[in-house]
Amino acid sequence: MNRPVTQLLYVDDDRINTLLFVEVCRPDASLAVSTAADAAEALDTARQTPPHALFIDLNLPDSNGLQLLARLRALPGLAAAPAFLCTAERVSEVRDQALAAGFQGVWEKPVDLQTIREALQQALPDA
């Protein structure tokens, strides 16, 4: 039996990190990844293809991940979408602020597929 496709939105201005995330997800046919390089593109992408889960870099050229999450939450259907902050910074330095902003988790980049799968299984039981 095929699992339904889970639409992910990954937002990062670093092309290498974006490619790594997409490649990490590629082996799992039930994951479809949309990407954006900044907050404006993320908002447009989320409007066109509403994601089931959000993966957002902390530092973006036109915003930061905490501010972007608040803006994404205002879009129809995204108020409760699981969100994970991805950062090159020490997780311990941003965890409390990220959790207070509504992120379910904070991960150091690069993120591995097992971490993504486990988080999605907890956040989206049907994924």
C-alpha positions as CSV (number, residue, x, y, z in Angstrom):
1,M,0.0,0.0,0.0
2,N,1.4,3.4,-1.0
3,R,1.6,6.1,1.7
4,P,0.1,9.5,0.8
5,V,2.6,12.1,-0.3
6,T,3.7,14.5,2.4
7,Q,4.5,18.0,1.0
8,L,7.4,19.7,2.7
9,L,8.6,23.3,2.4
10,Y,12.3,23.9,3.0
11,V,13.4,27.5,3.2
12,D,17.2,28.3,3.1
13,D,19.2,30.8,1.1
14,D,22.2,28.5,0.9
15,R,21.9,26.4,-2.3
16,I,24.2,23.6,-0.9
17,N,22.0,23.2,2.2
18,T,18.9,23.1,0.0
19,L,20.4,20.5,-2.3
20,L,21.4,18.4,0.7
21,F,17.9,18.5,2.2
22,V,16.3,17.6,-1.2
23,E,18.8,14.8,-1.7
24,V,18.2,13.4,1.9
25,C,14.5,13.3,1.2
26,R,14.8,11.9,-2.4
27,P,14.9,8.2,-1.4
28,D,11.5,8.5,0.3
29,A,8.9,8.6,-2.4
30,S,6.2,9.7,0.1
31,L,8.1,13.1,0.6
32,A,7.7,15.9,-1.9
33,V,9.9,18.9,-1.3
34,S,9.3,22.5,-2.4
35,T,12.1,25.0,-1.7
36,A,12.5,28.7,-1.3
37,A,15.5,30.9,-0.9
38,D,13.9,33.7,1.1
39,A,10.8,34.6,3.1
40,A,9.0,36.2,0.1
41,E,9.5,33.1,-2.0
42,A,8.5,30.9,0.9
43,L,5.2,32.7,1.3
44,D,4.5,32.5,-2.5
45,T,5.4,28.8,-2.6
46,A,3.2,28.0,0.5
47,R,0.2,29.8,-1.1
48,Q,0.6,27.8,-4.3
49,T,1.4,24.4,-2.7
50,P,0.4,24.3,0.9
51,P,2.9,22.2,2.8
52,H,2.2,19.6,5.5
53,A,5.4,20.5,7.3
54,L,7.8,23.4,7.3
55,F,11.6,23.4,7.6
56,I,13.0,26.9,7.9
57,D,16.6,28.3,8.2
58,L,17.1,30.7,11.1
59,N,18.9,33.4,9.0
60,L,17.3,34.4,5.7
61,P,18.2,37.4,3.5
62,D,14.9,39.2,3.9
63,S,13.7,37.9,7.3
64,N,14.6,35.4,10.0
65,G,13.1,32.0,10.5
66,L,11.2,33.1,13.6
67,Q,9.5,36.0,11.8
68,L,8.8,33.8,8.7
69,L,7.1,31.2,10.8
70,A,4.7,33.8,12.2
71,R,3.9,34.9,8.6
72,L,3.4,31.4,7.3
73,R,1.1,30.6,10.3
74,A,-1.2,33.3,9.1
75,L,-1.8,31.5,5.7
76,P,-4.9,29.3,5.4
77,G,-4.2,25.7,6.6
78,L,-0.8,26.5,8.0
79,A,-1.7,27.5,11.6
80,A,-0.9,24.1,12.9
81,A,1.6,22.7,10.4
82,P,4.6,21.2,12.1
83,A,7.6,23.5,11.8
84,F,11.3,22.8,12.4
85,L,14.0,25.3,12.6
86,C,17.2,24.3,10.8
87,T,20.4,26.2,11.7
88,A,24.1,26.2,11.4
89,E,24.3,27.8,14.8
90,R,24.5,25.9,18.1
91,V,21.1,24.5,18.8
92,S,21.4,25.2,22.5
93,E,21.7,28.9,21.7
94,V,18.4,29.2,19.8
95,R,16.2,26.3,21.0
96,D,14.2,28.2,23.7
97,Q,13.5,31.1,21.4
98,A,12.5,28.8,18.5
99,L,10.2,26.7,20.7
100,A,8.6,29.8,22.1
101,A,8.0,31.0,18.5
102,G,6.1,27.8,17.7
103,F,8.7,25.4,16.2
104,Q,8.4,21.8,17.2
105,G,12.1,21.2,17.0
106,V,15.5,22.7,16.2
107,W,18.0,20.9,14.1
108,E,21.6,21.5,13.2
109,K,22.3,21.3,9.5
110,P,22.8,19.2,7.6
111,V,19.6,17.3,8.7
112,D,19.5,13.5,8.1
113,L,16.6,11.5,6.7
114,Q,16.0,9.5,9.9
115,T,15.6,12.7,11.9
116,I,13.1,14.0,9.3
117,R,11.1,10.7,9.2
118,E,10.9,10.5,13.0
119,A,9.8,14.1,13.4
120,L,7.1,13.7,10.7
121,Q,5.9,10.4,12.2
122,Q,5.4,12.2,15.5
123,A,3.9,15.4,14.1
124,L,1.9,13.8,11.2
125,P,0.8,10.3,12.2
126,D,-0.5,9.6,8.6
127,A,2.8,10.6,7.0
